[in-house]
Amino acid sequence: MITPRPELPEEHRLMREEGDKFRSLYYYKHMACPKCGNVHLETTYMGIVLNYNDMNSYKDTNRAKCSCGWNGIVHDLKGSI
């Protein structure tokens, strides 16, 4: 028998939602090659911890590589628009 997972306390649920919104916006602003605008990049994936008390300090330091020859970190990518 599978027992249902208990619900998160309201404070934690709201914090998680806020963090999810922040990450979505962050990755929208950091998804394209700054040299050619390509969004199909090779990237590493290392979980970066989000400090909920200072979300603006978040910096994704995963490596990113574009077919045009650009190499850098995800934080250096630009928005897709």
Backbone torsions as a table, in degrees:
resi	resn	phi	psi	omega
1	MET	NA	131.8	178.4
2	ILE	-94.8	125.9	177.6
3	THR	-92.3	138.5	-178.6
4	PRO	-66.4	146.0	178.0
5	ARG	-71.1	135.0	-179.5
6	PRO	-66.1	148.4	179.0
7	GLU	-67.5	148.9	175.3
8	LEU	-71.7	147.7	173.2
9	PRO	-59.2	149.0	-175.7
10	GLU	-52.7	-41.3	-179.3
11	GLU	-61.5	-42.5	179.6
12	HIS	-70.1	-38.5	178.9
13	ARG	-62.5	-44.8	179.6
14	LEU	-65.4	-38.5	179.0
15	MET	-65.2	-41.5	178.8
16	ARG	-64.0	-42.8	178.4
17	GLU	-61.7	-42.9	178.9
18	GLU	-62.6	-42.4	178.0
19	GLY	-64.2	-40.2	178.4
20	ASP	-63.8	-41.7	178.3
21	LYS	-64.2	-43.5	-180.0
22	PHE	-60.6	-48.1	-179.4
23	ARG	-62.2	-40.8	179.1
24	SER	-60.7	-46.1	178.9
25	LEU	-66.5	-40.5	179.5
26	TYR	-58.8	-48.9	-177.4
27	TYR	-71.7	-25.4	173.8
28	TYR	-67.3	-34.5	180.0
29	LYS	-84.0	-10.4	-177.4
30	HIS	-134.6	67.4	-176.8
31	MET	-133.7	-7.5	-175.8
32	ALA	-121.9	150.0	178.4
33	CYS	-60.3	129.7	179.6
34	PRO	-71.3	-15.0	-179.0
35	LYS	-89.5	-46.6	-174.5
36	CYS	-122.9	-9.2	178.9
37	GLY	85.6	2.0	179.6
38	ASN	-63.5	137.4	177.1
39	VAL	-103.9	-2.2	178.8
40	HIS	-97.3	89.0	-174.3
41	LEU	-116.4	156.7	169.8
42	GLU	-90.4	130.3	177.7
43	THR	-137.5	152.8	171.3
44	THR	-84.1	164.9	177.9
45	TYR	-134.0	104.4	176.1
46	MET	-125.7	126.0	-178.8
47	GLY	-60.8	121.4	178.3
48	ILE	-103.2	128.4	-177.1
49	VAL	-77.1	132.1	177.8
50	LEU	-94.1	120.9	176.6
51	ASN	-83.1	107.2	-176.6
52	TYR	-65.5	-21.2	179.2
53	ASN	-81.4	-18.6	179.6
54	ASP	-148.7	69.9	-175.3
55	MET	-64.8	-27.5	-178.9
56	ASN	-68.7	-12.5	177.3
57	SER	-83.8	-4.3	-177.6
58	TYR	-62.2	131.5	179.0
59	LYS	-144.3	112.8	179.2
60	ASP	-78.3	112.2	-176.7
61	THR	-99.8	15.0	173.6
62	ASN	-62.1	147.1	-179.8
63	ARG	-76.2	143.5	176.8
64	ALA	-130.7	143.0	-177.7
65	LYS	-140.6	133.5	-179.5
66	CYS	-111.7	154.8	179.1
67	SER	-67.1	-16.3	178.7
68	CYS	-79.3	-7.2	178.7
69	GLY	108.8	-9.7	179.4
70	TRP	-70.0	137.9	174.4
71	ASN	-132.1	141.3	177.7
72	GLY	-177.9	-152.0	177.5
73	ILE	-114.7	160.3	-177.7
74	VAL	-56.7	-38.0	-178.6
75	HIS	-60.0	-25.8	-179.1
76	ASP	-84.1	-6.4	178.2
77	LEU	-69.8	162.0	-179.9
78	LYS	-112.2	168.7	177.1
79	GLY	-65.1	158.0	-174.0
80	SER	-82.4	-7.7	-179.4
81	ILE	-105.7	NA	NA
